[in-house]
Amino acid sequence: MIESLVQVILSLSDEERSLLEERLILNSSEPSTRDLMQLAQTGGVFQFLNNEPDIYSLKDGEPI
């Protein structure tokens, strides 16, 4: 079956291959980096960091 798919893909014109690639990329089931960032920000998973003490300050002498 895979060999048949490869043969079909190889028989496509450059335009048809580009369209196929575009559709495969746009229909990806993996979330984008932006989606993951938004989920982390709005999901509250890092809310515990708001309760962490400020143990470093500008007076520590270390460059920030």
Secondary structure, DSSP 4 states (H G I P E B T S, - for coil): -HHHHHHHHHHS-HHHHHHHHHHHHHT-SSPPHHHHHHHHHHH-TTGGGGGS-----GGG-S--
